[in-house]
Amino acid sequence: MGTYRFLEDVAIADAAFCAEAESLEELFALCAQAAFDVMADTKTVEPKSEEQVELAGQSLDELLFDWLAELIYLKDLKSMLFSRFDIDIKKNNGYTLKASVWGEPADQKKHRVRVDVKAVTYHLLEVKKKDDKWTARVILDT
């Protein structure tokens, strides 16, 4: 099972984390989980409502950026928090991602809201395979 951890002293006034997983799908799910954990206690977010996400990118860095940007967009558009991410990534001429994400409307009383994430940044963004593990580093603009 993969992990993520928040990075201290990487970005002032932003949230930074790194994630490690056995597969790309698990890595992207962990990055989404970390992003929403910045915003709220995701253990309190029930997977009541489903949204579909389909993306394409030339590189894994681009795909991860677009994935997190799309989730932040959905959060803002629908006032939703997400806690479950089922992802399928395929490599062709670039990469494609199809995902089902589940969550529920944001409720400050129920979800213990922390800080709003405005955007994902390209600063230090990285996806790479190291030995038999996939790793990512992400900085979010809060």
Protein Blocks (a to p, Z undefined) as FASTA:
>chain_A
ZZddddehkbghiacdddddfbfklmmmmmmmmmmmmmpcfklpccfbccddddddfbfk
lmmmmmmmmmmmmmmmnopacfbdcddddddfbccdddddddddddfklnopabdcfbdc
fehpacddehjbccddddddZZ
